[in-house]
Amino acid sequence: MAEAVNNDKRLKDNGKVQLNQELGLLSSVGIIVGSIIGSGIFISPIGVLSNTGSIGLSLVVWTSCGIISTLGALAFAELGTSIPKSGAEYAYLYEAFGSLPAFVFAWVKIFANRPSSQAVVCLTFSEYALSPFFDACGPPLLIKKLLAASVLALLGAINCYDVKAVAKIQVVFTGLKLLALSIIIMGGVVHLSKGNLEYFDNAFSGSTDDPSKIALAFYSGFWAFGGWNYLNLATEEVKDPTRTLPRAIWISLPLVTIFYLLTNISYFAVISKTELLASTTTGVLWGNKVLGVASILIPISVAVSTFGAANGTTFVTSRVAYAAARNGHMPKVLSMINVKRRTPLPSIILSVTLSILMLIPGDIFSLISFLSFTSWLFIGGSMLALLVLRWTRPTLHRPFKVPLVIPIIMVAVTLFLVITPITKEPKIEFLYAILFVIVGLLLYIPFVCCRHRWNHNFLDKFTVIVQLVMESTAPYEFNK
């Protein structure tokens, strides 16, 4: 009864269904930090070290990734406060360059990038959650995939139920994962205080000078920092976004950078370069060497960390489909909102379903290459959008404004990360990414330009059925 009264009050407040502003500063920090700290810090040290060739250069790459991610997040703070729409890159590309690049972004993110990201995170959760119950060979791949699919289904249900519940879970799990990293950091401090500095001797010995290798090292590092722009995907659900968005970024990115750098120092203090490169579960190996019988805490902590990251990613992923559907770039049904829970049920169900399908390949590192390449294509496009909007719309209200040098630096970084690996060391994953973008360009013609020529009877009937089953409606169609 109380729930019904509360739902009725929500409708009376504005006369129509819309996504509520439920995210305050703490919840926003939880979304950013909780989405960033997930599987990456436990997987990427291997990728960074293998490509840099030395501990010293690895730490330089990790520090640089933190600084560059902070600069990118600040640029996104300007975009998010001047264009306060959900969808992040989608909204910014649409405002600056029009419909086509926005559609391509939505196509890649909805059907490849975000589902792949979720698959990677949940596979990592399964790896660590199951590792205490299996020998050194690890759990069978099928069991890992089944557990990952179950986690995705659970998170989808939570996200469908209530945004407040998602925010509370995110804050709690963010605290737990910071505690987990603190354990690793303190273990490293104790180890170093005993004079165990041998792994840092000649720290830069073996460093690569190959630009393509360095770019791939940055890919792995940026994968660990992935999520710094996630709050922008849900801008419309942030309370007072002109103040909350920049503050959340200023708190979150320096915090994560410090934790990541100290965690890597702890890894390198305890684990030799050879041991680290031979490991698939860096955190577990560290725990076995430092914590002894208490080492089971590490896989549990990592599982908690990745679960929290998956929760945050599930929340923001669906907002891309929701934003694109409002502009006619996706089926209208994906813009529907449940009239009771105020959550975009159809888009959440779509994103979870696609993520489960992405579990089929299961090769984490090949997915990382694909994810990083496509992500930086659109991040660079968003930085260009900021520069273009400064020129074409100089009077646009900008509550938060960054120096122009920041987006210029980000464009240069994007060009390096996108062009160097292709020219120096091409991989099949890059070809897949380019082909996927080309497919999006081709699909734009029939599904956007010529959609008015279609017979929409079937799609309209399907939309009505989904509305009835999910008790959903478009926010601009519902009147009390």
C-alpha positions as CSV (number, residue, x, y, z in Angstrom):
1,M,0.0,0.0,0.0
2,A,2.8,2.4,1.0
3,E,4.6,1.6,-2.3
4,A,1.5,2.4,-4.3
5,V,1.0,5.7,-2.5
6,N,4.7,6.6,-3.2
7,N,4.4,5.7,-6.9
8,D,1.2,7.8,-7.1
9,K,3.0,10.8,-5.5
10,R,5.8,10.5,-8.0
11,L,3.4,10.7,-10.9
12,K,1.6,13.7,-9.4
13,D,4.8,15.6,-9.0
14,N,5.3,16.2,-12.7
15,G,2.3,14.6,-14.5
16,K,4.5,12.2,-16.5
17,V,6.8,9.3,-16.1
18,Q,10.5,10.1,-16.2
19,L,13.8,8.9,-14.7
20,N,14.1,10.3,-11.2
21,Q,17.2,12.2,-9.9
22,E,18.3,9.7,-7.3
23,L,22.1,10.1,-7.4
24,G,23.7,12.5,-4.9
25,L,27.4,13.2,-4.4
26,L,28.1,10.0,-2.4
27,S,26.2,7.8,-4.9
28,S,27.9,9.6,-7.8
29,V,31.3,8.9,-6.4
30,G,30.2,5.3,-5.8
31,I,29.2,5.0,-9.5
32,I,32.5,6.4,-10.7
33,V,34.9,4.7,-8.3
34,G,32.9,1.5,-8.1
35,S,32.7,1.2,-11.9
36,I,36.4,1.9,-12.4
37,I,37.7,-0.5,-9.7
38,G,36.7,-3.8,-10.9
39,S,38.5,-6.5,-12.8
40,G,41.1,-4.2,-14.4
41,I,43.5,-3.8,-11.5
42,F,43.7,-7.6,-11.1
43,I,44.1,-8.3,-14.8
44,S,45.8,-5.3,-16.4
45,P,49.2,-5.4,-14.5
46,I,50.0,-8.4,-16.7
47,G,49.2,-6.6,-19.9
48,V,51.0,-3.5,-18.9
49,L,54.1,-5.3,-17.8
50,S,54.3,-7.6,-20.8
51,N,54.2,-4.7,-23.2
52,T,56.4,-2.3,-21.3
53,G,59.0,-4.9,-20.4
54,S,60.0,-3.3,-17.1
55,I,58.6,-2.5,-13.7
56,G,59.7,1.1,-13.9
57,L,58.0,1.8,-17.2
58,S,54.9,0.0,-16.0
59,L,54.6,2.4,-13.1
60,V,55.1,5.3,-15.4
61,V,52.3,4.0,-17.6
62,W,50.0,3.5,-14.6
63,T,50.6,7.0,-13.4
64,S,50.1,8.5,-16.9
65,C,46.8,6.5,-17.3
66,G,45.6,8.1,-14.1
67,I,46.5,11.6,-15.1
68,I,45.1,11.3,-18.6
69,S,41.9,9.7,-17.3
70,T,41.5,12.6,-14.9
71,L,41.9,15.1,-17.7
72,G,39.4,13.3,-19.8
73,A,36.9,13.1,-17.0
74,L,37.2,16.9,-16.4
75,A,36.5,17.5,-20.1
76,F,33.5,15.3,-19.8
77,A,32.4,17.3,-16.8
78,E,32.2,20.4,-19.0
79,L,30.3,18.4,-21.6
80,G,28.0,16.9,-19.0
81,T,27.2,20.2,-17.3
82,S,26.6,22.1,-20.5
83,I,24.7,19.3,-22.2
84,P,22.9,17.7,-19.2
85,K,21.5,14.7,-21.1
86,S,22.0,11.0,-20.4
87,G,24.0,9.0,-22.9
88,A,27.4,10.7,-22.5
89,E,29.3,10.4,-25.9
90,Y,26.0,9.8,-27.7
91,A,24.5,13.2,-26.5
92,Y,27.8,15.1,-27.2
93,L,28.3,13.7,-30.7
94,Y,24.7,14.4,-31.5
95,E,24.9,18.0,-30.4
96,A,28.2,18.7,-32.2
97,F,28.1,16.6,-35.3
98,G,24.5,15.5,-35.8
99,S,22.7,12.2,-36.1
100,L,25.1,9.9,-38.0
101,P,28.1,9.7,-35.6
102,A,25.7,9.5,-32.6
103,F,24.0,6.5,-34.2
104,V,27.3,4.8,-34.9
105,F,28.3,5.3,-31.3
106,A,25.0,3.9,-30.1
107,W,25.4,0.9,-32.4
108,V,28.9,0.0,-31.2
109,K,28.2,0.7,-27.5
110,I,24.9,-1.1,-27.3
111,F,25.7,-4.2,-29.4
112,A,29.5,-4.7,-28.8
113,N,31.4,-2.5,-26.4
114,R,29.2,-2.4,-23.3
115,P,28.1,-6.1,-23.5
116,S,31.7,-7.1,-24.0
117,S,32.7,-5.0,-21.0
118,Q,30.2,-6.7,-18.8
119,A,31.2,-10.1,-20.0
120,V,34.9,-9.4,-19.1
121,V,34.0,-8.2,-15.6
122,C,31.7,-11.0,-14.8
123,L,34.1,-13.7,-16.2
124,T,36.7,-12.2,-13.9
125,F,34.2,-12.3,-11.0
126,S,33.7,-16.0,-11.7
127,E,37.5,-16.7,-12.0
128,Y,38.1,-15.3,-8.5
129,A,34.9,-16.4,-6.8
130,L,35.5,-20.0,-7.9
131,S,39.3,-20.1,-7.4
132,P,39.2,-21.2,-3.7
133,F,37.2,-24.3,-4.7
134,F,39.6,-25.5,-7.5
135,D,43.2,-26.4,-7.9
136,A,45.8,-24.4,-9.7
137,C,44.2,-25.2,-13.1
138,G,41.2,-23.2,-12.1
139,P,37.5,-23.8,-12.6
140,P,36.2,-25.3,-15.9
141,L,35.3,-22.6,-18.4
142,L,31.6,-23.7,-18.6
143,I,31.1,-23.3,-14.9
144,K,32.7,-19.8,-15.0
145,K,30.4,-18.8,-17.8
146,L,27.3,-20.1,-16.1
147,L,28.2,-18.2,-12.9
148,A,28.9,-15.1,-14.9
149,A,25.5,-15.4,-16.6
150,S,23.7,-15.8,-13.3
151,V,25.4,-12.7,-11.9
152,L,24.3,-10.7,-14.9
153,A,20.7,-11.9,-14.5
154,L,20.8,-11.0,-10.8
155,L,22.2,-7.5,-11.5
156,G,19.6,-7.0,-14.2
157,A,16.8,-7.8,-11.8
158,I,18.2,-5.3,-9.2
159,N,18.6,-2.6,-11.8
160,C,15.0,-3.2,-13.0
161,Y,13.7,-3.0,-9.4
162,D,15.0,0.4,-8.1
163,V,17.7,3.0,-8.8
164,K,18.1,3.7,-5.1
165,A,18.9,0.0,-4.4
166,V,21.5,0.1,-7.2
167,A,23.1,3.3,-5.7
168,K,23.1,1.8,-2.1
169,I,24.7,-1.4,-3.4
170,Q,27.3,0.6,-5.3
171,V,28.3,2.7,-2.3
172,V,28.6,-0.4,-0.1
173,F,30.7,-2.4,-2.6
174,T,32.9,0.6,-3.4
175,G,33.8,0.8,0.3
176,L,34.5,-3.0,0.4
177,K,36.7,-2.8,-2.7
178,L,38.7,0.1,-1.3
179,L,39.2,-2.0,1.8
180,A,40.4,-4.9,-0.3
181,L,43.0,-2.7,-2.1
182,S,44.0,-1.3,1.2
183,I,44.9,-4.8,2.4
184,I,47.1,-5.3,-0.6
185,I,48.7,-1.9,-0.2
186,M,49.4,-2.4,3.5
187,G,50.9,-5.9,2.8
188,G,53.3,-4.3,0.3
189,V,54.2,-1.6,2.8
190,V,55.1,-4.2,5.4
191,H,57.1,-6.2,2.9
192,L,59.1,-3.2,1.7
193,S,59.7,-2.0,5.3
194,K,61.6,-5.3,5.9
195,G,64.1,-4.2,3.2
196,N,62.7,-6.4,0.4
197,L,63.6,-4.1,-2.5
198,E,65.3,-6.5,-4.8
199,Y,62.6,-6.5,-7.5
200,F,63.0,-2.7,-7.8
201,D,66.7,-2.9,-8.6
202,N,67.3,-1.8,-12.2
203,A,63.6,-1.0,-12.4
204,F,63.8,0.2,-16.0
205,S,65.9,-2.7,-17.3
206,G,64.2,-4.3,-20.3
207,S,62.0,-1.3,-21.1
208,T,60.6,-1.3,-24.6
209,D,61.0,1.6,-27.0
210,D,58.5,0.3,-29.5
211,P,55.6,2.8,-29.8
212,S,53.1,0.1,-30.6
213,K,54.0,-1.9,-27.5
214,I,53.7,1.3,-25.4
215,A,50.2,1.9,-26.9
216,L,49.1,-1.6,-26.1
217,A,50.4,-1.1,-22.5
218,F,48.3,2.0,-22.3
219,Y,45.3,0.0,-23.6
220,S,45.6,-2.4,-20.7
221,G,46.1,0.5,-18.2
222,F,43.2,2.5,-19.5
223,W,41.0,-0.7,-19.4
224,A,41.6,-0.7,-15.6
225,F,40.6,3.0,-15.5
226,G,37.5,2.4,-17.7
227,G,34.4,3.9,-16.1
228,W,35.7,7.5,-15.5
229,N,33.0,8.7,-17.9
230,Y,30.2,6.4,-16.7
231,L,28.4,9.0,-14.6
232,N,27.8,11.1,-17.7
233,L,25.8,8.2,-19.1
234,A,23.2,8.9,-16.4
235,T,23.4,12.7,-16.1
236,E,19.7,13.1,-16.0
237,E,19.5,11.0,-12.8
238,V,22.1,13.1,-10.9
239,K,20.9,15.6,-8.4
240,D,22.1,19.1,-9.2
241,P,24.5,17.8,-12.0
242,T,26.2,21.2,-12.5
243,R,27.7,20.9,-9.1
244,T,27.7,17.1,-8.4
245,L,29.3,15.9,-11.6
246,P,32.6,18.0,-11.3
247,R,32.8,17.3,-7.6
248,A,32.4,13.6,-8.0
249,I,35.1,13.5,-10.7
250,W,37.6,15.6,-8.6
251,I,37.1,13.1,-5.7
252,S,37.0,9.9,-7.7
253,L,39.9,10.1,-10.2
254,P,42.7,11.2,-7.9
255,L,41.5,8.6,-5.3
256,V,41.6,5.7,-7.9
257,T,44.9,6.8,-9.3
258,I,46.6,6.8,-5.9
259,F,45.1,3.4,-5.0
260,Y,46.1,1.9,-8.3
261,L,49.7,3.1,-8.2
262,L,50.2,1.9,-4.6
263,T,48.5,-1.5,-5.4
264,N,51.0,-2.0,-8.3
265,I,53.9,-1.1,-6.1
266,S,52.7,-3.7,-3.7
267,Y,52.4,-6.3,-6.5
268,F,55.9,-5.6,-7.7
269,A,57.3,-5.6,-4.1
270,V,56.1,-9.2,-3.6
271,I,56.0,-10.8,-7.0
272,S,58.9,-11.1,-9.5
273,K,58.4,-10.0,-13.1
274,T,58.6,-13.6,-14.2
275,E,56.0,-14.8,-11.7
276,L,53.6,-12.0,-12.5
277,L,53.8,-12.6,-16.3
278,A,53.1,-16.3,-15.7
279,S,50.1,-15.7,-13.5
280,T,46.4,-15.3,-14.6
281,T,45.2,-14.2,-11.1
282,T,47.6,-11.6,-9.8
283,G,45.7,-10.9,-6.6
284,V,45.5,-14.6,-5.6
285,L,49.2,-15.0,-6.3
286,W,50.0,-12.0,-4.1
287,G,47.7,-13.4,-1.4
288,N,49.4,-16.8,-1.4
289,K,52.8,-15.2,-1.0
290,V,51.9,-12.6,1.7
291,L,48.8,-13.7,3.7
292,G,49.4,-17.5,3.9
293,V,46.3,-19.3,5.3
294,A,44.4,-16.0,5.1
295,S,45.0,-15.7,1.4
296,I,41.4,-16.8,0.7
297,L,40.5,-13.2,1.6
298,I,42.0,-12.0,-1.7
299,P,39.8,-14.0,-4.2
300,I,36.8,-13.1,-2.1
301,S,37.8,-9.4,-2.1
302,V,38.3,-9.5,-5.9
303,A,34.9,-11.1,-6.4
304,V,33.3,-8.4,-4.3
305,S,35.2,-5.7,-6.3
306,T,34.1,-7.1,-9.7
307,F,30.6,-7.6,-8.6
308,G,30.4,-3.9,-7.6
309,A,31.9,-2.9,-10.9
310,A,29.4,-5.0,-12.8
311,N,26.5,-3.5,-10.8
312,G,27.6,0.1,-11.8
313,T,28.2,-0.9,-15.5
314,T,24.7,-2.6,-15.7
315,F,23.2,0.6,-14.4
316,V,24.8,3.0,-16.9
317,T,24.9,0.7,-20.0
318,S,21.1,0.7,-20.4
319,R,21.1,4.5,-20.6
320,V,22.8,4.5,-24.0
321,A,19.9,2.5,-25.6
322,Y,17.4,4.7,-23.7
323,A,18.9,7.9,-24.9
324,A,19.3,6.7,-28.5
325,A,15.7,5.4,-28.6
326,R,14.4,8.8,-27.7
327,N,16.0,10.2,-30.8
328,G,14.7,7.5,-33.1
329,H,18.1,5.8,-33.4
330,M,16.8,2.6,-31.7
331,P,13.4,1.0,-31.5
332,K,11.0,3.2,-29.6
333,V,10.3,0.5,-27.0
334,L,13.8,1.0,-25.6
335,S,12.9,4.5,-24.4
336,M,10.1,3.1,-22.3
337,I,10.1,3.6,-18.5
338,N,8.3,1.4,-16.0
339,V,5.5,3.5,-14.5
340,K,6.0,2.1,-11.0
341,R,9.8,1.6,-10.6
342,R,10.9,4.5,-12.8
343,T,13.5,2.3,-14.5
344,P,14.1,1.7,-18.2
345,L,13.1,-1.9,-18.1
346,P,13.3,-2.7,-21.9
347,S,16.8,-1.3,-22.3
348,I,18.1,-3.0,-19.1
349,I,16.8,-6.3,-20.3
350,L,18.4,-5.8,-23.8
351,S,21.8,-4.9,-22.3
352,V,21.8,-7.9,-19.9
353,T,20.8,-10.3,-22.7
354,L,23.5,-9.0,-25.0
355,S,26.1,-9.3,-22.2
356,I,25.1,-12.9,-21.6
357,L,25.6,-13.7,-25.3
358,M,29.0,-12.0,-25.2
359,L,30.1,-14.7,-22.6
360,I,30.3,-17.2,-25.5
361,P,33.8,-16.1,-26.8
362,G,35.3,-15.8,-23.3
363,D,38.8,-14.6,-24.3
364,I,39.3,-11.7,-21.9
365,F,42.4,-10.2,-23.5
366,S,41.1,-10.2,-27.0
367,L,38.0,-8.5,-25.8
368,I,40.1,-5.9,-24.0
369,S,41.8,-4.9,-27.3
370,F,38.5,-4.6,-29.1
371,L,37.0,-2.6,-26.2
372,S,39.8,-0.2,-25.8
373,F,40.1,0.5,-29.5
374,T,36.4,1.4,-30.0
375,S,36.2,3.3,-26.7
376,W,39.0,5.6,-27.6
377,L,37.6,6.3,-31.1
378,F,34.5,7.8,-29.5
379,I,36.3,9.5,-26.6
380,G,38.4,11.3,-29.1
381,G,35.2,12.2,-31.0
382,S,33.7,13.6,-27.8
383,M,36.9,15.7,-27.3
384,L,36.5,17.1,-30.8
385,A,32.9,17.8,-30.0
386,L,33.9,19.9,-27.1
387,L,36.3,21.9,-29.3
388,V,33.6,22.3,-32.0
389,L,31.0,23.4,-29.6
390,R,33.3,26.0,-28.2
391,W,33.5,27.4,-31.7
392,T,30.0,26.9,-33.0
393,R,28.1,27.6,-29.8
394,P,30.2,30.1,-27.8
395,T,27.2,31.4,-25.8
396,L,26.2,27.9,-24.6
397,H,25.9,28.0,-20.8
398,R,28.9,26.2,-19.3
399,P,28.8,25.9,-15.5
400,F,32.1,24.1,-15.5
401,K,34.8,24.9,-18.1
402,V,38.2,23.4,-18.7
403,P,41.2,25.0,-20.5
404,L,41.3,24.2,-24.2
405,V,44.6,22.5,-23.8
406,I,42.9,19.6,-22.0
407,P,40.7,18.4,-24.9
408,I,43.6,19.1,-27.3
409,I,45.8,16.8,-25.3
410,M,43.1,14.1,-25.2
411,V,42.7,14.3,-29.0
412,A,46.4,13.8,-29.4
413,V,46.3,10.8,-27.0
414,T,43.4,9.3,-28.9
415,L,45.3,9.6,-32.2
416,F,48.3,7.9,-30.7
417,L,46.3,5.0,-29.2
418,V,44.2,4.5,-32.3
419,I,46.7,4.8,-35.0
420,T,50.0,3.4,-33.5
421,P,48.8,-0.2,-32.9
422,I,47.3,-0.4,-36.3
423,T,50.3,0.8,-38.2
424,K,53.0,-0.9,-36.0
425,E,51.4,-4.1,-34.9
426,P,48.0,-4.7,-36.4
427,K,45.7,-7.3,-34.7
428,I,42.6,-9.0,-35.9
429,E,40.6,-7.3,-33.1
430,F,41.3,-3.9,-34.6
431,L,39.9,-5.1,-37.9
432,Y,36.8,-6.4,-36.2
433,A,36.3,-3.0,-34.5
434,I,36.7,-1.1,-37.8
435,L,34.3,-3.4,-39.6
436,F,31.8,-3.0,-36.8
437,V,31.9,0.8,-37.2
438,I,31.5,0.4,-41.0
439,V,28.4,-1.8,-40.4
440,G,27.0,0.9,-38.2
441,L,27.5,3.5,-41.0
442,L,25.7,1.2,-43.5
443,L,22.8,0.5,-41.1
444,Y,22.2,4.2,-40.6
445,I,20.6,4.4,-44.1
446,P,17.8,1.9,-43.7
447,F,17.1,2.2,-40.0
448,V,17.3,6.0,-39.6
449,C,17.2,7.8,-43.0
450,C,14.6,5.5,-44.6
451,R,12.7,4.2,-41.5
452,H,9.6,6.3,-42.5
453,R,9.2,4.0,-45.5
454,W,8.9,0.9,-43.4
455,N,5.7,-0.9,-42.5
456,H,5.6,-0.3,-38.8
457,N,2.6,-2.4,-38.0
458,F,4.5,-5.3,-36.5
459,L,6.9,-3.1,-34.6
460,D,4.0,-1.1,-33.2
461,K,2.2,-4.2,-32.0
462,F,5.4,-5.5,-30.4
463,T,5.9,-2.2,-28.7
464,V,2.4,-2.3,-27.3
465,I,2.9,-5.8,-26.0
466,V,6.1,-4.9,-24.3
467,Q,4.4,-1.8,-22.7
468,L,1.6,-4.0,-21.3
469,V,3.9,-6.7,-20.0
470,M,6.5,-4.4,-18.5
471,E,4.0,-1.7,-17.4
472,S,6.1,0.9,-19.3
473,T,5.6,4.0,-21.3
474,A,7.6,6.8,-23.0
475,P,8.1,9.7,-20.6
476,Y,6.6,12.2,-22.9
477,E,3.5,10.2,-23.6
478,F,2.2,9.5,-20.0
479,N,-0.2,12.0,-18.5
480,K,-1.8,11.4,-15.1
